Amino acid sequence: MFYFFNRGSDYVRCEIRPSMLTNGFYEIAITEPGGAERVE
């Protein structure tokens, strides 16, 4: 599932997805306007 948020004229994409490391858990991947991604 994707969510898009705007910060001024930039957009931040948030993706909630099943965890690739732990079965049965989820992770959130946040993609910043410059393309950098962090996963929590």
C-alpha positions as CSV (number, residue, x, y, z in Angstrom):
1,M,0.0,0.0,0.0
2,F,1.4,3.4,-0.9
3,Y,0.8,6.8,0.6
4,F,2.0,10.1,-0.8
5,F,2.6,13.2,1.3
6,N,3.7,16.6,0.2
7,R,6.3,18.7,1.9
8,G,6.1,22.1,0.2
9,S,6.4,21.3,-3.5
10,D,8.2,17.9,-2.8
11,Y,6.5,14.6,-2.3
12,V,7.4,11.8,0.2
13,R,6.3,8.3,-0.6
14,C,5.5,5.8,2.2
15,E,5.0,2.1,1.4
16,I,3.7,-0.4,3.9
17,R,4.8,-3.9,2.9
18,P,5.4,-7.4,4.3
19,S,8.8,-7.6,5.9
20,M,11.5,-9.3,3.8
21,L,13.4,-10.3,6.9
22,T,10.7,-11.5,9.3
23,N,7.7,-13.6,8.2
24,G,4.3,-12.2,9.5
25,F,5.6,-8.7,10.2
26,Y,5.4,-5.5,8.2
27,E,7.8,-2.6,7.4
28,I,7.4,0.9,6.3
29,A,9.7,2.2,3.5
30,I,9.9,6.0,3.2
31,T,11.3,7.5,0.0
32,E,12.5,11.1,0.3
33,P,12.2,13.6,-2.6
34,G,15.9,13.0,-3.5
35,G,15.3,9.2,-3.9
36,A,16.9,8.1,-0.6
37,E,14.9,5.3,1.0
38,R,14.8,4.3,4.7
39,V,13.1,1.2,6.1
40,E,11.7,1.0,9.6
